Amino acid sequence: MTAGEVAAATDATRAGTTQALRDIERELGVLLHRVRRRTAENAQAVDPGLQPAAYPVLLYVVEHEGVRAAAIVEHFGIDKGAVSRHVGHLEALGLVTRSCDPDDRRAQVLVATATGQERVRSLQAERRRVFADRLSDWSEEELADLAGRLARYNAALGG
C-alpha cells in the first residue's frame, strides 16, 4: 500500500468515526430529551406537586436510607442550597423526613417516609414493566450487551 493509499484509508476511517460520533451525539440528545420528559412525568406520578428537579433526590434518599445531605451534594454535584431546597420541598410533600444521625447527633440524615417509599417503589415497578414490554423482542444477550456498553460509556465519562 502506498503512502497515498494509507492516507486515504486513514481519512476514510476518520470520516466514518466522525459520522459515528455525530450519530451517537444525535441519539444521546434524543435520549436526554426523553429522560427529562420522563423525569417530569415520574415526578407528577409520585405527587402532582413534586418538582422534577427534586425527583432524583427523592430516588436517592429511597435507595440510600439514612443519607446525609452532603452525600447528595457530592453525588449530584449540586450546591448545598439546592439540596436544602429540594429536601424542604420533599418534606413539605410528606415524602422525606429529617432525623438526627445516630453516629453524630449534630448531623441529620434523610429518610423516605412510608408514603415516599411506596410511591417510588410502585413507580419503579411500573417503569420496569414498561421497559420489559418495549424491549420484549430483544434477546438476553442484546440486553446484556446494551447494559455493558452503557456502563462502559458512563465509565468513560468519569465522575
C-alpha positions in Angstrom: 0.0 0.0 0.0 1.4 3.4 -1.0 1.6 6.3 1.4 -1.2 8.0 -0.5 -3.4 4.9 -0.2 -2.7 4.7 3.6 -3.6 8.4 3.9 -6.8 7.9 2.0 -7.7 4.9 4.1 -7.0 6.8 7.3 -9.1 9.7 6.1 -12.0 7.3 5.3 -11.7 5.8 8.8 -11.7 9.2 10.4 -14.8 10.2 8.3 -16.6 7.1 9.4 -15.7 7.7 13.0 -16.7 11.3 12.7 -20.1 10.2 11.4 -20.5 7.6 14.1 -19.8 10.2 16.7 -22.4 12.5 15.1 -24.9 9.7 15.2 -24.1 9.0 18.9 -24.4 12.6 19.7 -27.8 12.8 18.0 -29.1 9.6 19.7 -27.9 10.8 23.1 -29.7 14.1 22.5 -32.9 12.2 21.8 -32.4 10.0 24.9 -31.7 13.0 27.1 -34.8 14.8 25.9 -36.8 11.7 26.7 -35.2 11.3 30.1 -36.1 14.9 31.0 -39.7 14.4 29.9 -39.9 11.1 31.7 -38.4 12.6 34.9 -41.2 15.3 34.9 -43.8 12.7 34.3 -42.5 10.5 37.1 -42.4 13.4 39.5 -46.0 14.1 38.7 -46.9 10.4 39.2 -45.3 10.4 42.7 -47.0 13.6 43.7 -48.7 16.3 41.5 -46.8 19.0 43.4 -43.4 17.3 43.1 -40.9 19.4 41.2 -39.0 17.4 38.6 -35.6 18.7 39.9 -36.4 17.2 43.3 -37.4 13.8 41.9 -33.8 12.4 41.6 -33.1 13.5 45.1 -36.1 11.5 46.3 -34.9 8.4 44.4 -31.5 8.8 46.0 -33.0 9.0 49.5 -35.2 6.0 48.9 -32.2 4.0 47.7 -29.8 5.2 50.4 -31.8 5.2 53.5 -30.4 7.4 56.2 -28.3 9.5 53.9 -26.8 12.9 54.8 -27.4 15.9 52.6 -23.7 16.2 52.0 -23.7 12.8 50.2 -26.5 14.1 47.9 -24.4 17.2 47.2 -21.4 15.1 46.3 -23.4 12.5 44.3 -25.3 15.0 42.1 -22.6 17.7 42.1 -25.1 20.5 43.1 -24.7 23.1 45.8 -25.9 22.7 49.4 -28.6 25.3 48.9 -30.2 23.5 46.1 -30.2 20.2 48.0 -31.6 22.0 51.0 -34.5 23.5 48.9 -35.2 20.0 47.3 -35.2 18.3 50.7 -37.5 21.0 52.2 -39.8 20.5 49.2 -39.8 16.8 49.7 -40.5 17.2 53.4 -43.4 19.6 52.7 -45.0 16.9 50.4 -44.6 14.3 53.2 -42.1 12.2 51.1 -39.0 12.6 53.2 -38.1 13.3 56.9 -35.0 14.5 58.6 -33.7 12.9 61.8 -30.6 13.0 64.0 -27.7 11.0 62.7 -27.2 8.2 65.3 -23.5 8.4 64.7 -23.3 12.1 65.1 -26.1 13.8 66.9 -25.1 17.2 65.4 -25.8 16.0 61.9 -29.1 15.0 60.2 -29.9 12.1 58.0 -32.7 11.9 55.4 -35.2 9.1 55.4 -38.0 8.5 52.9 -41.4 8.3 54.6 -43.5 5.1 54.1 -45.5 7.2 51.6 -42.4 8.2 49.7 -41.0 4.7 49.6 -44.3 3.2 48.4 -44.8 5.7 45.7 -41.3 5.4 44.4 -41.3 1.6 44.5 -44.7 1.4 42.8 -43.4 3.7 40.0 -40.2 1.8 39.7 -42.2 -1.5 39.2 -44.3 0.2 36.5 -41.2 1.6 34.8 -39.6 -1.9 34.7 -42.8 -3.3 33.3 -42.7 -0.7 30.5 -39.0 -1.4 29.8 -39.8 -5.1 29.6 -42.6 -4.5 27.2 -40.6 -2.2 25.0 -37.6 -4.4 24.9 -39.5 -7.7 24.7 -38.1 -8.6 21.3 -34.5 -8.1 22.4 -32.6 -11.3 23.4 -31.0 -11.6 26.8 -27.6 -11.2 25.0 -28.7 -8.0 23.4 -29.9 -6.6 26.7 -26.7 -7.6 28.5 -24.7 -6.0 25.6 -26.6 -2.7 25.9 -26.1 -2.7 29.7 -22.4 -3.4 29.3 -21.9 -0.7 26.6 -23.8 1.9 28.7 -21.7 1.0 31.7 -18.5 1.4 29.6 -19.8 4.8 28.3 -20.6 6.0 31.8 -17.2 4.9 33.0 -15.6 6.8 30.1 -17.4 9.9 31.2 -15.9 9.7 34.6 -17.3 11.1 37.9 
